[in-house]
Amino acid sequence: YHRWVNFLRRRFSPGVLAALDTPATLPTAVLRRVNYFRYFPHQLMAVKRFRGPTSASQYLTPAVCYHTFAAARGSGLGRRPYRQFVVGSCARAEGNRPQFPFRLQHFHMAELVVAGTVTQVARLLTALRQQTAVMFAALGVPGTFEVSTDSFFIGGAGARMIQRLKALKQEFRVPVGEASVALASLNNHEDFFTRRFAITTARQQPAFSACLAFGLERLTAYGLLRWGGKSALWPKVLQR
């Protein structure tokens, strides 16, 4: 697990702000701002409220990138696109049962969150897709990007159809036995988060955002299945 975290930090941290380790919980106000209670209340896991003058409702974080947008609320971006590498825990009570080790209710993500103009974000998505494919190929991990759906921020009727038609989510899937597992995903948020958190471009226009996300437990399980438990058998870049 820690080798994957260190590897991804080295791979995606250059040229970004200091890597951010996000807290396990998220304030109710942030979830309301992104309409999470309206679209996905069934996925939330509440934390017991503490009594006192500073008490507030908290929920386990459903997606770590929410912390990034909340921290950047009301910000104006410069001419260069915004990039932030984040690592944190997530928890979602999804309808399908947890399937160890690749699908868990509580898990950890490493994400590169980017924001900028629509042109900048489009270029970054293309570059990150290529960089991710090259990275896995260099590790000897076979896989391909596939258009997928996971409406973790867009809800309502037709959300998944729109997401698929616009290819807003692309997963890097690898074969595991007779099935396949997504080790990474590219997610184009368009201006959904930036409008809700008043994040603008240098020209005071709503910014666009996206993220490249890696499931750390999935990477760990896949690495152990592929290379075993002896560090000497792992690729050299993952031995640090």
HUSUL-V230657 format. One record per residue. N is the residue number from 0. RES is the residue in one letter. SS is DSSP state (@ for helix, = for strand, . for the rest). Layout:
BEGIN
N&RES&SS  N&RES&SS
END
This chain:
BEGIN
0&Y&.  1&H&@  2&R&@  3&W&@  4&V&@  5&N&@  6&F&@  7&L&@  8&R&@  9&R&@  10&R&@  11&F&@  12&S&@  13&P&.  14&G&.  15&V&.  16&L&=  17&A&=  18&A&=  19&L&=  20&D&=  21&T&.  22&P&.  23&A&.  24&T&=  25&L&=  26&P&=  27&T&@  28&A&@  29&V&@  30&L&@  31&R&@  32&R&@  33&V&.  34&N&.  35&Y&@  36&F&@  37&R&@  38&Y&@  39&F&.  40&P&@  41&H&@  42&Q&@  43&L&.  44&M&.  45&A&=  46&V&=  47&K&.  48&R&.  49&F&.  50&R&.  51&G&.  52&P&.  53&T&.  54&S&.  55&A&.  56&S&.  57&Q&=  58&Y&=  59&L&=  60&T&.  61&P&.  62&A&.  63&V&.  64&C&@  65&Y&@  66&H&@  67&T&@  68&F&@  69&A&@  70&A&@  71&A&.  72&R&.  73&G&.  74&S&.  75&G&=  76&L&.  77&G&.  78&R&.  79&R&.  80&P&.  81&Y&=  82&R&=  83&Q&=  84&F&=  85&V&=  86&V&=  87&G&=  88&S&=  89&C&=  90&A&=  91&R&.  92&A&.  93&E&.  94&G&.  95&N&.  96&R&.  97&P&.  98&Q&=  99&F&.  100&P&.  101&F&.  102&R&=  103&L&.  104&Q&.  105&H&=  106&F&=  107&H&=  108&M&=  109&A&=  110&E&=  111&L&=  112&V&=  113&V&=  114&A&=  115&G&=  116&T&.  117&V&@  118&T&@  119&Q&@  120&V&@  121&A&@  122&R&@  123&L&@  124&L&@  125&T&@  126&A&@  127&L&@  128&R&@  129&Q&@  130&Q&@  131&T&@  132&A&@  133&V&@  134&M&@  135&F&@  136&A&@  137&A&@  138&L&.  139&G&.  140&V&.  141&P&.  142&G&.  143&T&=  144&F&=  145&E&=  146&V&=  147&S&=  148&T&.  149&D&.  150&S&.  151&F&.  152&F&.  153&I&.  154&G&.  155&G&.  156&A&.  157&G&.  158&A&@  159&R&@  160&M&@  161&I&@  162&Q&@  163&R&@  164&L&@  165&K&.  166&A&.  167&L&.  168&K&=  169&Q&=  170&E&=  171&F&=  172&R&=  173&V&=  174&P&=  175&V&=  176&G&.  177&E&.  178&A&=  179&S&=  180&V&=  181&A&=  182&L&=  183&A&=  184&S&=  185&L&=  186&N&=  187&N&=  188&H&=  189&E&=  190&D&.  191&F&@  192&F&@  193&T&@  194&R&@  195&R&@  196&F&.  197&A&.  198&I&.  199&T&=  200&T&.  201&A&.  202&R&.  203&Q&.  204&Q&.  205&P&=  206&A&.  207&F&=  208&S&=  209&A&=  210&C&=  211&L&=  212&A&=  213&F&=  214&G&=  215&L&@  216&E&@  217&R&@  218&L&@  219&T&@  220&A&@  221&Y&@  222&G&@  223&L&@  224&L&@  225&R&@  226&W&@  227&G&.  228&G&.  229&K&.  230&S&@  231&A&@  232&L&@  233&W&.  234&P&.  235&K&@  236&V&@  237&L&@  238&Q&.  239&R&.
END
